[in-house]
Amino acid sequence: MIRVSTLPKTWIFDLDGCLVAHCGHLGEGDRLLPGVREWMAQIPEHDCIVLLSAREECYRDSSLAFLKREGIRIDHAVFGLPVGERILFNDRKPRGLDTAFAVNLPRDAGPSEVAVECDPAL
């Protein structure tokens, strides 16, 4: 369980292996992973969703169109990233609130098993 504040958030997702089947665009086509639509629908409209992908820029339009057809909102997308680790740095609020989390999902499992709870006390 990840406990978060009620402040507006930025959600950062990798595309292949987290939201869609890994490298499906190179074969039979993209396929949304189980539970992704429902999980993403829980993200409030005032939050920001950022998509990261190592896919080449030439796949941007088709990838984003697929997600839109599937009802997945993406506010910003960065394509053409390196295939290695993604390293996030963020500052801790002076009152002690951690402002960064990282979740490593098993490839093609989707986020369904990850629980997030808003805690007004944070």
DOKE-596661 format. One record per residue: residue in three letters; x, y, z of N, C-alpha, C in turn. Coordinates in nm, 3 decimals, m for minus. Example, Ala and Ser with C-alpha at 12.3 -4.5 7.8 and 13.67 -1.06 7.14 Angstrom:
% residues 2
+------+---------+---------+---------+---------+---------+---------+---------+---------+---------+
| type |     n_X |     n_Y |     n_Z |    ca_X |    ca_Y |    ca_Z |     c_X |     c_Y |     c_Z |
+------+---------+---------+---------+---------+---------+---------+---------+---------+---------+
|  ala |   1.319 |  m0.569 |   0.780 |   1.230 |  m0.450 |   0.780 |   1.320 |  m0.330 |   0.780 |
|  ser |   1.285 |  m0.225 |   0.708 |   1.367 |  m0.106 |   0.714 |   1.290 |   0.003 |   0.787 |
+------+---------+---------+---------+---------+---------+---------+---------+---------+---------+
END
This chain:
% residues 122
+------+---------+---------+---------+---------+---------+---------+---------+---------+---------+
| type |     n_X |     n_Y |     n_Z |    ca_X |    ca_Y |    ca_Z |     c_X |     c_Y |     c_Z |
+------+---------+---------+---------+---------+---------+---------+---------+---------+---------+
|  met |   0.085 |  m0.118 |   0.000 |   0.000 |   0.000 |   0.000 |   0.089 |   0.124 |   0.000 |
|  ile |   0.063 |   0.212 |  m0.095 |   0.132 |   0.339 |  m0.099 |   0.036 |   0.443 |  m0.043 |
|  arg |   0.078 |   0.513 |   0.062 |  m0.005 |   0.617 |   0.123 |   0.044 |   0.752 |   0.072 |
|  val |  m0.049 |   0.829 |   0.016 |  m0.015 |   0.958 |  m0.041 |  m0.104 |   1.067 |   0.018 |
|  ser |  m0.060 |   1.191 |   0.002 |  m0.137 |   1.305 |   0.051 |  m0.255 |   1.332 |  m0.042 |
|  thr |  m0.333 |   1.432 |  m0.006 |  m0.446 |   1.472 |  m0.090 |  m0.405 |   1.582 |  m0.189 |
|  leu |  m0.277 |   1.619 |  m0.191 |  m0.227 |   1.719 |  m0.286 |  m0.237 |   1.667 |  m0.429 |
|  pro |  m0.248 |   1.755 |  m0.529 |  m0.243 |   1.710 |  m0.668 |  m0.109 |   1.640 |  m0.696 |
|  lys |  m0.112 |   1.539 |  m0.780 |   0.005 |   1.455 |  m0.803 |   0.043 |   1.449 |  m0.950 |
|  thr |   0.167 |   1.405 |  m0.973 |   0.214 |   1.371 |  m1.105 |   0.240 |   1.221 |  m1.106 |
|  trp |   0.176 |   1.150 |  m1.198 |   0.191 |   1.006 |  m1.213 |   0.277 |   0.982 |  m1.335 |
|  ile |   0.382 |   0.903 |  m1.321 |   0.475 |   0.877 |  m1.431 |   0.472 |   0.728 |  m1.461 |
|  phe |   0.440 |   0.695 |  m1.585 |   0.429 |   0.555 |  m1.627 |   0.520 |   0.526 |  m1.746 |
|  asp |   0.585 |   0.412 |  m1.741 |   0.651 |   0.359 |  m1.860 |   0.541 |   0.295 |  m1.945 |
|  leu |   0.559 |   0.294 |  m2.075 |   0.457 |   0.239 |  m2.164 |   0.466 |   0.088 |  m2.176 |
|  asp |   0.575 |   0.040 |  m2.234 |   0.589 |  m0.104 |  m2.262 |   0.615 |  m0.183 |  m2.134 |
|  gly |   0.532 |  m0.282 |  m2.111 |   0.548 |  m0.369 |  m1.995 |   0.474 |  m0.321 |  m1.873 |
|  cys |   0.428 |  m0.194 |  m1.871 |   0.352 |  m0.140 |  m1.757 |   0.207 |  m0.110 |  m1.794 |
|  leu |   0.186 |  m0.050 |  m1.911 |   0.051 |  m0.019 |  m1.957 |   0.008 |  m0.109 |  m2.073 |
|  val |   0.103 |  m0.138 |  m2.161 |   0.075 |  m0.226 |  m2.276 |   0.176 |  m0.340 |  m2.277 |
|  ala |   0.141 |  m0.449 |  m2.346 |   0.231 |  m0.563 |  m2.358 |   0.364 |  m0.517 |  m2.417 |
|  his |   0.471 |  m0.566 |  m2.360 |   0.605 |  m0.523 |  m2.399 |   0.631 |  m0.546 |  m2.548 |
|  cys |   0.664 |  m0.440 |  m2.617 |   0.700 |  m0.441 |  m2.760 |   0.591 |  m0.496 |  m2.852 |
|  gly |   0.466 |  m0.489 |  m2.810 |   0.355 |  m0.534 |  m2.894 |   0.347 |  m0.457 |  m3.024 |
|  his |   0.389 |  m0.332 |  m3.022 |   0.384 |  m0.249 |  m3.143 |   0.474 |  m0.303 |  m3.254 |
|  leu |   0.569 |  m0.389 |  m3.219 |   0.659 |  m0.447 |  m3.318 |   0.607 |  m0.578 |  m3.375 |
|  gly |   0.497 |  m0.628 |  m3.318 |   0.441 |  m0.755 |  m3.363 |   0.297 |  m0.739 |  m3.406 |
|  glu |   0.207 |  m0.797 |  m3.324 |   0.064 |  m0.799 |  m3.358 |  m0.007 |  m0.668 |  m3.326 |
|  gly |   0.061 |  m0.575 |  m3.264 |   0.000 |  m0.447 |  m3.227 |  m0.015 |  m0.435 |  m3.076 |
|  asp |  m0.032 |  m0.312 |  m3.032 |  m0.044 |  m0.287 |  m2.889 |  m0.166 |  m0.355 |  m2.829 |
|  arg |  m0.149 |  m0.397 |  m2.705 |  m0.258 |  m0.459 |  m2.628 |  m0.248 |  m0.405 |  m2.487 |
|  leu |  m0.357 |  m0.345 |  m2.440 |  m0.362 |  m0.294 |  m2.305 |  m0.351 |  m0.410 |  m2.206 |
|  leu |  m0.272 |  m0.395 |  m2.102 |  m0.258 |  m0.501 |  m2.002 |  m0.382 |  m0.506 |  m1.913 |
|  pro |  m0.411 |  m0.621 |  m1.854 |  m0.530 |  m0.637 |  m1.770 |  m0.531 |  m0.537 |  m1.654 |
|  gly |  m0.645 |  m0.475 |  m1.634 |  m0.665 |  m0.385 |  m1.521 |  m0.614 |  m0.242 |  m1.542 |
|  val |  m0.544 |  m0.217 |  m1.651 |  m0.487 |  m0.084 |  m1.672 |  m0.597 |   0.022 |  m1.683 |
|  arg |  m0.698 |  m0.004 |  m1.764 |  m0.806 |   0.094 |  m1.785 |  m0.870 |   0.133 |  m1.651 |
|  glu |  m0.902 |   0.034 |  m1.570 |  m0.967 |   0.059 |  m1.441 |  m0.874 |   0.133 |  m1.345 |
|  trp |  m0.748 |   0.093 |  m1.344 |  m0.651 |   0.155 |  m1.253 |  m0.630 |   0.301 |  m1.290 |
|  met |  m0.612 |   0.328 |  m1.419 |  m0.586 |   0.464 |  m1.465 |  m0.709 |   0.553 |  m1.445 |
|  ala |  m0.828 |   0.495 |  m1.452 |  m0.951 |   0.573 |  m1.434 |  m0.964 |   0.628 |  m1.293 |
|  gln |  m0.891 |   0.571 |  m1.199 |  m0.895 |   0.617 |  m1.060 |  m0.813 |   0.744 |  m1.037 |
|  ile |  m0.730 |   0.780 |  m1.133 |  m0.645 |   0.898 |  m1.117 |  m0.731 |   1.022 |  m1.138 |
|  pro |  m0.735 |   1.111 |  m1.039 |  m0.819 |   1.231 |  m1.049 |  m0.782 |   1.319 |  m1.169 |
|  glu |  m0.881 |   1.386 |  m1.224 |  m0.861 |   1.473 |  m1.341 |  m0.760 |   1.585 |  m1.314 |
|  his |  m0.751 |   1.632 |  m1.190 |  m0.659 |   1.742 |  m1.160 |  m0.514 |   1.694 |  m1.144 |
|  asp |  m0.491 |   1.564 |  m1.144 |  m0.355 |   1.511 |  m1.142 |  m0.299 |   1.509 |  m1.284 |
|  cys |  m0.168 |   1.499 |  m1.295 |  m0.101 |   1.498 |  m1.425 |  m0.044 |   1.359 |  m1.452 |
|  ile |  m0.064 |   1.309 |  m1.574 |  m0.012 |   1.177 |  m1.612 |   0.094 |   1.196 |  m1.719 |
|  val |   0.215 |   1.147 |  m1.689 |   0.328 |   1.158 |  m1.781 |   0.365 |   1.017 |  m1.827 |
|  leu |   0.379 |   1.001 |  m1.956 |   0.416 |   0.873 |  m2.016 |   0.562 |   0.879 |  m2.060 |
|  leu |   0.638 |   0.775 |  m2.024 |   0.776 |   0.761 |  m2.067 |   0.787 |   0.639 |  m2.157 |
|  ser |   0.872 |   0.649 |  m2.260 |   0.889 |   0.534 |  m2.348 |   1.024 |   0.539 |  m2.418 |
|  ala |   1.083 |   0.422 |  m2.434 |   1.204 |   0.409 |  m2.514 |   1.168 |   0.392 |  m2.662 |
|  arg |   1.038 |   0.385 |  m2.693 |   0.998 |   0.375 |  m2.833 |   1.049 |   0.496 |  m2.909 |
|  glu |   1.089 |   0.473 |  m3.033 |   1.135 |   0.582 |  m3.117 |   1.021 |   0.680 |  m3.140 |
|  glu |   1.058 |   0.805 |  m3.168 |   0.960 |   0.911 |  m3.193 |   0.859 |   0.874 |  m3.302 |
|  cys |   0.900 |   0.793 |  m3.398 |   0.809 |   0.757 |  m3.507 |   0.688 |   0.678 |  m3.458 |
|  tyr |   0.692 |   0.625 |  m3.335 |   0.579 |   0.551 |  m3.278 |   0.490 |   0.637 |  m3.188 |
|  arg |   0.526 |   0.763 |  m3.169 |   0.452 |   0.851 |  m3.078 |   0.304 |   0.860 |  m3.115 |
|  asp |   0.274 |   0.902 |  m3.237 |   0.134 |   0.926 |  m3.276 |   0.049 |   0.799 |  m3.266 |
|  ser |   0.099 |   0.688 |  m3.317 |   0.020 |   0.565 |  m3.313 |   0.003 |   0.514 |  m3.169 |
|  ser |   0.106 |   0.528 |  m3.087 |   0.098 |   0.484 |  m2.947 |  m0.002 |   0.566 |  m2.869 |
|  leu |   0.005 |   0.698 |  m2.884 |  m0.087 |   0.786 |  m2.812 |  m0.230 |   0.771 |  m2.863 |
|  ala |  m0.247 |   0.749 |  m2.993 |  m0.381 |   0.726 |  m3.049 |  m0.441 |   0.597 |  m2.993 |
|  phe |  m0.359 |   0.492 |  m2.982 |  m0.406 |   0.367 |  m2.924 |  m0.455 |   0.389 |  m2.781 |
|  leu |  m0.374 |   0.456 |  m2.699 |  m0.412 |   0.480 |  m2.560 |  m0.540 |   0.563 |  m2.552 |
|  lys |  m0.553 |   0.662 |  m2.637 |  m0.674 |   0.744 |  m2.637 |  m0.797 |   0.660 |  m2.672 |
|  arg |  m0.785 |   0.574 |  m2.774 |  m0.897 |   0.485 |  m2.811 |  m0.936 |   0.394 |  m2.695 |
|  glu |  m0.838 |   0.356 |  m2.614 |  m0.863 |   0.268 |  m2.501 |  m0.910 |   0.344 |  m2.377 |
|  gly |  m0.923 |   0.476 |  m2.389 |  m0.972 |   0.556 |  m2.277 |  m0.866 |   0.590 |  m2.174 |
|  ile |  m0.740 |   0.587 |  m2.214 |  m0.630 |   0.618 |  m2.123 |  m0.587 |   0.762 |  m2.146 |
|  arg |  m0.599 |   0.843 |  m2.045 |  m0.559 |   0.985 |  m2.052 |  m0.410 |   0.997 |  m2.030 |
|  ile |  m0.344 |   1.070 |  m2.118 |  m0.202 |   1.102 |  m2.105 |  m0.190 |   1.253 |  m2.123 |
|  asp |  m0.127 |   1.321 |  m2.027 |  m0.113 |   1.466 |  m2.036 |   0.017 |   1.507 |  m2.105 |
|  his |   0.123 |   1.433 |  m2.083 |   0.253 |   1.460 |  m2.143 |   0.318 |   1.327 |  m2.177 |
|  ala |   0.395 |   1.324 |  m2.286 |   0.462 |   1.200 |  m2.326 |   0.603 |   1.231 |  m2.373 |
|  val |   0.696 |   1.147 |  m2.331 |   0.835 |   1.158 |  m2.373 |   0.875 |   1.026 |  m2.437 |
|  phe |   0.910 |   1.031 |  m2.564 |   0.952 |   0.912 |  m2.639 |   1.101 |   0.922 |  m2.670 |
|  gly |   1.159 |   0.811 |  m2.710 |   1.299 |   0.809 |  m2.750 |   1.396 |   0.808 |  m2.633 |
|  leu |   1.353 |   0.761 |  m2.517 |   1.440 |   0.757 |  m2.400 |   1.533 |   0.636 |  m2.405 |
|  pro |   1.642 |   0.639 |  m2.328 |   1.728 |   0.521 |  m2.319 |   1.652 |   0.404 |  m2.257 |
|  val |   1.697 |   0.282 |  m2.284 |   1.629 |   0.162 |  m2.234 |   1.669 |   0.124 |  m2.092 |
|  gly |   1.765 |   0.193 |  m2.034 |   1.811 |   0.161 |  m1.899 |   1.720 |   0.217 |  m1.790 |
|  glu |   1.775 |   0.224 |  m1.670 |   1.699 |   0.267 |  m1.553 |   1.644 |   0.409 |  m1.568 |
|  arg |   1.533 |   0.432 |  m1.499 |   1.474 |   0.565 |  m1.486 |   1.496 |   0.606 |  m1.340 |
|  ile |   1.563 |   0.715 |  m1.319 |   1.603 |   0.756 |  m1.184 |   1.533 |   0.887 |  m1.151 |
|  leu |   1.452 |   0.887 |  m1.046 |   1.372 |   1.003 |  m1.009 |   1.430 |   1.069 |  m0.884 |
|  phe |   1.450 |   1.199 |  m0.892 |   1.490 |   1.278 |  m0.776 |   1.380 |   1.380 |  m0.750 |
|  asn |   1.343 |   1.397 |  m0.624 |   1.247 |   1.498 |  m0.584 |   1.279 |   1.539 |  m0.442 |
|  asp |   1.237 |   1.659 |  m0.402 |   1.265 |   1.706 |  m0.266 |   1.155 |   1.665 |  m0.170 |
|  arg |   1.194 |   1.643 |  m0.045 |   1.099 |   1.612 |   0.062 |   1.043 |   1.745 |   0.113 |
|  lys |   0.912 |   1.751 |   0.136 |   0.851 |   1.872 |   0.190 |   0.910 |   1.900 |   0.329 |
|  pro |   0.920 |   2.028 |   0.368 |   0.976 |   2.061 |   0.500 |   0.904 |   1.992 |   0.616 |
|  arg |   0.775 |   1.965 |   0.600 |   0.701 |   1.898 |   0.709 |   0.723 |   1.747 |   0.708 |
|  gly |   0.806 |   1.697 |   0.614 |   0.843 |   1.556 |   0.614 |   0.775 |   1.470 |   0.510 |
|  leu |   0.685 |   1.526 |   0.428 |   0.614 |   1.447 |   0.329 |   0.709 |   1.401 |   0.218 |
|  asp |   0.721 |   1.270 |   0.200 |   0.798 |   1.218 |   0.087 |   0.722 |   1.250 |  m0.041 |
|  thr |   0.792 |   1.302 |  m0.141 |   0.726 |   1.345 |  m0.264 |   0.765 |   1.262 |  m0.385 |
|  ala |   0.824 |   1.146 |  m0.361 |   0.858 |   1.058 |  m0.473 |   0.843 |   0.912 |  m0.429 |
|  phe |   0.789 |   0.832 |  m0.517 |   0.777 |   0.688 |  m0.496 |   0.818 |   0.621 |  m0.626 |
|  ala |   0.865 |   0.498 |  m0.617 |   0.896 |   0.420 |  m0.736 |   0.837 |   0.281 |  m0.717 |
|  val |   0.774 |   0.230 |  m0.821 |   0.716 |   0.096 |  m0.819 |   0.773 |   0.020 |  m0.938 |
|  asn |   0.838 |  m0.091 |  m0.913 |   0.889 |  m0.176 |  m1.020 |   0.793 |  m0.293 |  m1.036 |
|  leu |   0.719 |  m0.292 |  m1.148 |   0.622 |  m0.397 |  m1.176 |   0.687 |  m0.513 |  m1.252 |
|  pro |   0.641 |  m0.635 |  m1.229 |   0.684 |  m0.743 |  m1.318 |   0.639 |  m0.710 |  m1.460 |
|  arg |   0.723 |  m0.738 |  m1.559 |   0.690 |  m0.705 |  m1.698 |   0.556 |  m0.765 |  m1.737 |
|  asp |   0.473 |  m0.684 |  m1.799 |   0.342 |  m0.718 |  m1.853 |   0.239 |  m0.757 |  m1.747 |
|  ala |   0.265 |  m0.722 |  m1.620 |   0.169 |  m0.752 |  m1.514 |   0.065 |  m0.642 |  m1.499 |
|  gly |   0.099 |  m0.519 |  m1.540 |   0.009 |  m0.407 |  m1.519 |   0.007 |  m0.364 |  m1.373 |
|  pro |  m0.054 |  m0.250 |  m1.342 |  m0.050 |  m0.196 |  m1.206 |  m0.160 |  m0.246 |  m1.112 |
|  ser |  m0.239 |  m0.342 |  m1.154 |  m0.358 |  m0.383 |  m1.078 |  m0.331 |  m0.419 |  m0.933 |
|  glu |  m0.215 |  m0.477 |  m0.904 |  m0.186 |  m0.521 |  m0.767 |  m0.133 |  m0.409 |  m0.678 |
|  val |  m0.115 |  m0.290 |  m0.734 |  m0.062 |  m0.177 |  m0.657 |  m0.179 |  m0.097 |  m0.602 |
|  ala |  m0.181 |  m0.084 |  m0.470 |  m0.287 |  m0.008 |  m0.403 |  m0.232 |   0.127 |  m0.359 |
|  val |  m0.309 |   0.232 |  m0.387 |  m0.273 |   0.367 |  m0.347 |  m0.388 |   0.423 |  m0.265 |
|  glu |  m0.354 |   0.482 |  m0.151 |  m0.456 |   0.536 |  m0.062 |  m0.423 |   0.681 |  m0.029 |
|  cys |  m0.520 |   0.770 |  m0.048 |  m0.503 |   0.909 |  m0.007 |  m0.528 |   0.921 |   0.142 |
|  asp |  m0.432 |   0.980 |   0.212 |  m0.442 |   0.996 |   0.357 |  m0.442 |   1.145 |   0.389 |
|  pro |  m0.555 |   1.200 |   0.432 |  m0.563 |   1.343 |   0.463 |  m0.468 |   1.386 |   0.573 |
|  ala |  m0.418 |   1.292 |   0.651 |  m0.326 |   1.325 |   0.760 |  m0.185 |   1.354 |   0.711 |
|  leu |  m0.156 |   1.321 |   0.584 |  m0.021 |   1.345 |   0.532 |  m0.005 |   1.487 |   0.482 |
+------+---------+---------+---------+---------+---------+---------+---------+---------+---------+
END
